[in-house]
């Protein structure tokens, strides 16, 4: 009966606007976030209008029961020295209101720093309960992380989301620390890479010596390994791309054409991923495999776990982790290209052969860098056409091809000025000065020809 009367009274008070619209306490569907966002909005409006906003925060016992709110507001109307029990109310540059620290300029820096300090103790608790010998499981740690830390960071995030990226990045650091404590280190499942061959070689060495050293290292280090060669290829003229992997000992080869306009790096990463898929499907536990690639950038991406193609890198790392769980040892090793290593030369031909396929066998989306490269090439082509058709003959004779970067960077002011004058054709030769100064003859006294740059 009491609940029914309570519900009807609430409905009546709300419908007749008897309850103040700004009141959120003890009202269904409202919380402290309503007041936090209301205050944040008022501060933003004042900043936009170049006004001042004065907020008075009172912590009064039994406020709703005893305080005459309208009288309090009336006394606060005049901006004078406010007193409470003969004590002046202090003006502060920041204040904690309903759990959030509002600063004078609404940067939220104080609040985020407060969250950082508060999180230190929670992180120490997580470190203690995840000890190696007696620690909690990952599921329990995640539950503890969500209840102790995530709830603290999430509270009021709708309000302090207006903070700058630099300020909010501090919270990302806290999250990363907590998740590293809770979860298994990613490096445990990371693919094993090696570039020992590259470290032992010199660019000045003869290709035959490089080939001999590389083959000797492979034979010694991977004597009992299944060797898989991978490569990617691209035709710059048509934009066609493809990848291939080759297993000489099993007479297995796979080559497919991929989407057009991909980078060579993407095709190299795809070749490694496809070879790992084959290993996962066909190899038995206890076997050892080495994937040999001539793409050092792919080796670096896998080793550093950072790539412009995370959509390919992540599956590679996941497959490497699963292969390790399956007790299959996989190493991705760099080898030199175009020095006569048989497997590398054969897989290179297969990757180029994939370009001749009429249809695309594997569709891959373009990365941001690849899209930028395509757009840049397109606009450079239009720029070149405009240069050829509208530019002066003199400018075209100096620069036949356009370039977004100048042809010279270094040198002092004198050199830069001289080169610029030569490029513009405004030198101090008589043939060009004669156009502006009447008493200077543009004709050479010796040969009788107009003395300009082309004469020399």
N, C-alpha and C positions, 0 to 999 in steps of 0.2 A: 504493500500500500504506500509506504514512504517513498519507494523508488518511483512509483507511478506519479505521485504528486510532485516529486522532485523534477522528473522529466517534463511534466506539463508546466511547472513554474518556470523552468529554464526556457522553454519554448516561448512562453508569454513574455518574459523579460527581454528576450532577444527580439521578438517580433515588434514589441512596442518601443524598442530602443531605450529601455529603462537602464540596462547595463551599458556602461561606457564602451564604445567601439574599440578603444585601445586596450581594454582590459583583457589579458590572456590567462591570468591565474584562475584555476578551477573551471576552465571552459574547455569543452570537448573539441578536439582538433586543433588546439593551440598549444604553444609551448614558449619557452624562453627565447627561441629563435625569432619569434615574431617581434619581440622588443629589440633584440640585437640588430635585426635587419632594418627595423624602423629607425633606430638611432644612426645606423650607418648611412641610410638613405638621406636623413636630415643633414648629416655632416657633408655628404657629397653635394647636396643642393646648395648649402651655404658656400662651399668652395667654388662651385661653378658661378654663383651669383656674386662672388667676392664679398661675402658677408661674414660676420662672426656668429658662431653658435655657442651659446652658454647652456651647459647642462648641470643640474644640481642633483647629486646622488645622496640620498638619505637612507640610512639603515635604521628603521624605526620599529620597535617592538610592538606587535599587535596593531600594525598600521591600519588595516582595514576595519578594525573594531573601534579604535579610539580617536584616530586623527581626523580632523575636519579638513578634508582635501581641498575644498573650495576656498576656505580661509587661508590654508597654507599657500595655495597658488596666488591668492590676492596679495599676500605679504611678500611673495617672491617677485612681484611684478616690477618693482623699481630696482634697478641695478645699483645697489649701494652695498656697503659692507654688511654682509649677512651674518647674523649672530644666532647661535643656538645654545641656550643655557649660558649666556654671557660669554660664549666662546666663538670667535670668528670662524666662519667656514672658509677653508683655504682653497685657493685656486691651484689646480694641478695641471701639469702638461700631459699626464696620462692617468687613467683611472680603470680599475677593474670592475666591470659591470656584467653580472650574471655569468661569470667565468671567463669573459673575454677582456683583454686589456686594450682599451681604445687610447691611442696617442693623439697628440695635438693635430698632426698633419695626416692622420689616418694611413700611415705607412704599414702598420701592423708589425713593425720590427720588434717592438717590446714584447708583443704577445708571442711571436715566433721564438724569440730568445727564451722566454719563459717556458715554452713547450720543450725547447732543447734541454734546458736544465732539468725539467721534470722527467724527461725521457731517460736521462742517464741512469737513474735508480732502477727504472723498469728494465733497461737493457742489461744491467748487472744481474737482475733476477733471472732473466732469460739465459744469460751465460751460465749461471750457476746450475740451473735445473737441466741444462742440456749437456752436462759433463759426459765424457766418453764412456766411462765405466758404469755409471748408475743413472745416466740422463733419461729424460722422457722421450717418447717417440715423436715423430714429426707431426702427427695429427694433434696430439696433446699440446705440443709447442705452438702450433698454429692457433689453436683455440685460446691459449694463454695470451698469445700476441694480440689477437683480435679484442679480447676482453680488457687487457691491461693497457696496451699502447694505442692500438688503432682507434679505440673509442675516444681516447684523449685527443688524438690528432684530428679526428673527424668532427668533434663537437664545434659547432659554430663555423664550419668551413664555408657555409653559404655566405657568411658575412666577410671573412677575411680572404675570400677568393679574389678580391679586388687588389690584393697586394702584388707587388712587382714580381717578375719571374725570379730575380735574384733572391728575394726574401723567401719565396715559396720553395726555392731549391734547397734550402736548409732542411725543410721537412722531408724532401726526397732522400737526403743523406741519412736521416734518422730511419726512414722506412727501409733503405738499403741495408743499413747495419742490422736492423732487426731480422730481416729476411735472410741475411747471410748466417745469422746465428741459428735461426729456426730450420732452414733448409740445408740439404746436403750441398757442399761446395760444388759449383758447376765444373770446376777443373777436374773433378774425379771422373766425370763422364766425357771429358773433352778428348777429341781425336788426337792421337799422338802424331806429331810432325817432326821432321828432321831436315836440316839443310847443311849437314856436315860436308857434303861434296862441294857445295858452293864456298864454304869457309876455307877449304883446303886448296882452292884454285885461284889463279890470278888471270885477269883479263888479257895480260900481255903474253900468256903462254900460247904455244902452237896448238891448233885444234886437235891434232893427232895426240899430243901429250894429254890434253884435257880428256879426250875420249878414253885413253888408256887408264888414266887415274880414276875416272868415273866407273868404268867397268870393273876395275880391280876392287874398288870399294864396295860396289854392289855384290860382287861374288863373295867377298869376305863377310860382309855384314848381314847379307840376306841369302845365305847359302841354302837354308832350308825353308825359305819363304816362297809362296806363290806370287809371281811377279805379274802385275797388271799395269800396262802403259795407258795413259790417258792424254787427250789433247783436244783443243777446240780450234775452230777456224772461222774466218770471216772474209768475204769478198768486199773490199771497200767500194767498188764500182756499183754493184747491185744491192749491197746491204745484206746478202744472204749469209746465214750463219749455220754452223753445225758442230757436233761433237762426236767423239769416238773413244772407245776403250778396247784394248787388245790384250788377250791372254795367250802368249805364244805356246806355252807348254801344253795347253788344252785345245789349241787351234780354235779359239773362240774370239770372235770379233763382233762388235756392235757399233754401228754408225748411223746417226739420225740427223735430219735437218731440223733446226730450231727456228723460232720466229725471227723475222727480218729485223735488222737494225740493232740487234743486241751487241754488246761489247764482247771482245775476245775473252775478257775476264769472266763474264757470265757463262760463256760456253765452257771455259776451263773448269769452273766450279760445278757446272752441270755434269760434266764428264766424271768428275770425282764422285759426285753424289750417285750417279747411275752405276758406277763400278761398285760402290758400297752396297747398293741395293742387290746387285748380283751376288756379292759375297754373302750377304745376310740370307739370301734364298738358297744358295747352293753349297756353302761350306759347312763343315761339321765342327763341333767343339774340339778345341785343342789344336786347331790348325793355325798357321801363321801366314799373313798376307802383307805384301808391300805394294803400295800404289805409287807408281813413278810418274811424276808430272814435271813439265818444264816451266810451269807458271809459279814464279816466286811470290807474286802478289797473292795467289790463292793460298800458298803455304802460310804467308804472314797473316792473312785474314783468319784462317782456321786456328793458328797458334794464339793470336791476340783476341780471338772471339769477337771481332769487329769487322763489319763488311758493309759495303753499299748495297749488297744483296742479302739482307737477313732472311728473306724467304727461301734462300738456298742454303745459307750457312746453318740455320737452326736445324733443318732436317739432317744435315751432315753430322752435327753434334749429337742429335738424338740417335741416329743409326750407330754412331761410334759407341755410344753408351750401351745400346742394346747388344752390340757385338761383344763388348767387354763382358756383359752379363752372360752371354752365350759362351764365354771362354774362347773367343776367337781374337787373336792378337792382330791388330791392323796398324800399320805405320804408313804415313804419307811422306814420301821422300822426294826432294827436288833433284832433277838431273839436268845437265846442260842440253840445250837444243842445237840442232844443226851442226853437230860435230861428228856424225856418223854412227851414233848408237842405233843398232838395228831396230830394236823395238820402238824407239822414239820416232825414227824415220818412217816406219810402217804405219804407226798410228796417226802420224801427221798426214800421210797420203789418204788414209781412211776418212779423217775429218774433212779434208778438202773434197773427197769423193761425195760426202754427204751433201755438199752444196749443190750437186747436180740433180738431187731428187726433185721431182716435179712438185710434190706436195710437202707441206710442213708436217713433220712427224710429231713434234712436241711444241705446243704453244706455251710461251712464257711471256709474262708481262714485262714492260719496260721499267727500268728503275728511274729514279728522278735524274740521276746523272746522265743516263742514256737519252732520256727525253730532252734534256738541256743540250746535249751534244747534237742531236738531230735538228733542234730548233736553231742552234747557232750556225750549223752548216747551211741550213736553208736560207737564213738571212744573209749569211756571208755570200752565198751564190747570187742573191738579189743585189747585194751591194756591189759585187764585182760587175754584174751586168750594167748597173747604173754608172759605175765608174768608166766602163768601156764606151758607153754611149754618150755620156754628157760631160765627162771631164775634159780639160784642155789637153792638147797634144803634148805640151811640155810636161805636165804632171804625169801623163801616161808613160812618157819616155823615161822618167825617173823611177816610177813605181808601176810596173805592169800588173802586179797583183796586190789586192788590198790586204791590210793586216790591222787588226784592232790595237796592236802594240806598235810603238815607234821602232824604227830600225836602230836607234842608238839610245843608250841610257847613260853611260858613263862619260867622263870628260868634264873639263871646266866650261865656264860660260863662253869663252872665246870659241872653243870648238863647237859648242852647240849652236852659237850664232852663225858661224861659218857654214855648218852643214845645213841649217835652216835656209840660209840665203841661197845656197846652191840648189836646194830642193825647190824653192819658190822661183828661182831664176832672177832674183833681184840682187845681182852682184855689183861690184864697182868697176866692171869692165866698161870701156868707152862705148861699146855698142849698145849697152843698156842704160848707161848714164846719159847718153845723147838723147834719149827719149824725153828727159826731164830738164836737162841743162843745155841751153842753146849753143854756148861757146865751146862745147865738147864735141869733137868730131867722132861719129861712130865708126868711121872707116879706118882700118889699119894702115899706117903710113908705109909699111913694108910691102904687104901683099895686095893692098887695095880691096880687102874683103871686110865686111861688117864684123867687128870684133865682139863676138858673143861666146857663150860657153861651148856651143857646138863647133866653133872654129878650132878649139883645142881638143 
